[in-house]
Amino acid sequence: LDAVAGRQYSGRTMNEQGDNPAGEESAPAPQNPKSESLQFDPVGARLTDRIAEGTLSTGVIILDGPDEFILDFIQGIAQPSRVVARVVMSPRVVGQFLSALKANLQRYEQTFGKPAELPRPSPEQRPNIKDVYDGLKMSDDKLSGAYANAIRIGHSPSEFCFDFITNFFPRSSVSRRVYVSASQVTRLLEAITHTYQEFQKRVIAQQQLRRQQQ
C-alpha cells in the first residue's frame, strides 16, 4: 500500500476565558487562545460500507485548472458510457499521487511482470473533450466530485485499488474507492504525467511573465 504523505495542521482552541461553542453574543472575547500543531496520516482512514464497495473504471478523463485537477473515472463497458467517480485534488497532491503511482507500478512489474498492453486509438479517432462529455452520462451527485488530499494505492495481480482520502483532523476518511485493471494503470500513469507536466510548464510561463511585468 502507498499513502500520500500525512498532513500537518495548526489548531486553535478558545477554551480559556473565551469559549463560545454556542455562539452567544454575550460570551466574553477569547483571551488566551491555544495553538498547537497536529500531525496525522491517512493509513487508518475510515471506510464506510457504501464507499467500501468501490466502483470499476475502464478509463479516465483528466481536467486541470489553476487550482485543482479533476479526475473523471469512466465506465465504458455498456453504452452510454458514464462517469462513475469524480475526484478533485490540488496540484501538489497530484504530484504526490504521480510519484506514488509510479513506485507502485514498478513494484507490480517486479512481482507480476508488465501489464498487458491495450490497443491505442489513432490520433484521428480521438474526439475533442466537449464531444466526449456530450456522449457521457453524469448524475447530479457526481458533478461536485469528491475532494481528496491523500491517496492509498494497493494492487492484486489483476487490478489496482485507489482509495481517495479526505485527510482532515481529527480523522481521515475514504471519499472514493476506484478499481482499475492493471492494463489500464500504465495508460493512467502516462495521462497524469503528461497533464501534470503541461500544468507545470504553464505555471513556469506565468511566473516568468509576472517577473517581466514587475
WOWO-V646765 format. One record per backbone hydrogen bond with DSSP energy under -0.5 kcal/mol. NH is the residue of the N-H (numbers start at 0). CO is the residue of the C=O. If there is no record, write none. Layout:
BEGIN
nh->NH co->CO
nh->NH co->CO
END
This chain:
BEGIN
nh->1 co->152
nh->3 co->150
nh->6 co->39
nh->8 co->37
nh->10 co->8
nh->10 co->35
nh->12 co->33
nh->16 co->14
nh->22 co->19
nh->26 co->23
nh->30 co->15
nh->31 co->15
nh->33 co->12
nh->34 co->32
nh->35 co->10
nh->37 co->8
nh->38 co->36
nh->39 co->6
nh->44 co->41
nh->45 co->171
nh->51 co->47
nh->52 co->48
nh->53 co->50
nh->54 co->176
nh->56 co->178
nh->57 co->73
nh->58 co->73
nh->60 co->71
nh->62 co->60
nh->62 co->69
nh->64 co->67
nh->68 co->88
nh->69 co->62
nh->70 co->86
nh->71 co->60
nh->71 co->69
nh->72 co->70
nh->72 co->84
nh->73 co->58
nh->73 co->71
nh->74 co->81
nh->75 co->73
nh->81 co->74
nh->82 co->136
nh->83 co->72
nh->83 co->81
nh->84 co->72
nh->86 co->70
nh->87 co->145
nh->88 co->68
nh->93 co->89
nh->94 co->90
nh->95 co->91
nh->96 co->92
nh->97 co->93
nh->98 co->94
nh->99 co->95
nh->100 co->96
nh->101 co->97
nh->102 co->98
nh->103 co->99
nh->104 co->100
nh->105 co->101
nh->106 co->102
nh->107 co->103
nh->108 co->104
nh->109 co->105
nh->110 co->106
nh->111 co->107
nh->112 co->107
nh->112 co->108
nh->124 co->121
nh->125 co->122
nh->126 co->124
nh->131 co->127
nh->132 co->128
nh->133 co->129
nh->134 co->130
nh->134 co->131
nh->135 co->132
nh->136 co->80
nh->141 co->138
nh->142 co->138
nh->142 co->139
nh->144 co->141
nh->145 co->85
nh->147 co->87
nh->148 co->164
nh->149 co->164
nh->151 co->162
nh->152 co->1
nh->153 co->160
nh->155 co->158
nh->159 co->179
nh->160 co->153
nh->161 co->177
nh->162 co->151
nh->162 co->160
nh->163 co->161
nh->163 co->175
nh->164 co->149
nh->165 co->172
nh->166 co->164
nh->167 co->165
nh->170 co->167
nh->172 co->165
nh->173 co->45
nh->174 co->163
nh->174 co->172
nh->175 co->163
nh->177 co->161
nh->178 co->54
nh->179 co->159
nh->180 co->56
nh->181 co->157
nh->183 co->180
nh->184 co->180
nh->184 co->181
nh->185 co->181
nh->186 co->182
nh->187 co->183
nh->188 co->184
nh->189 co->185
nh->190 co->186
nh->191 co->187
nh->192 co->188
nh->193 co->189
nh->194 co->190
nh->195 co->191
nh->196 co->192
nh->197 co->193
nh->198 co->194
nh->199 co->195
nh->200 co->196
nh->201 co->197
nh->202 co->198
nh->203 co->199
nh->204 co->200
nh->205 co->201
nh->206 co->202
nh->207 co->203
nh->208 co->204
nh->209 co->205
nh->210 co->206
nh->211 co->207
nh->212 co->208
nh->213 co->209
END
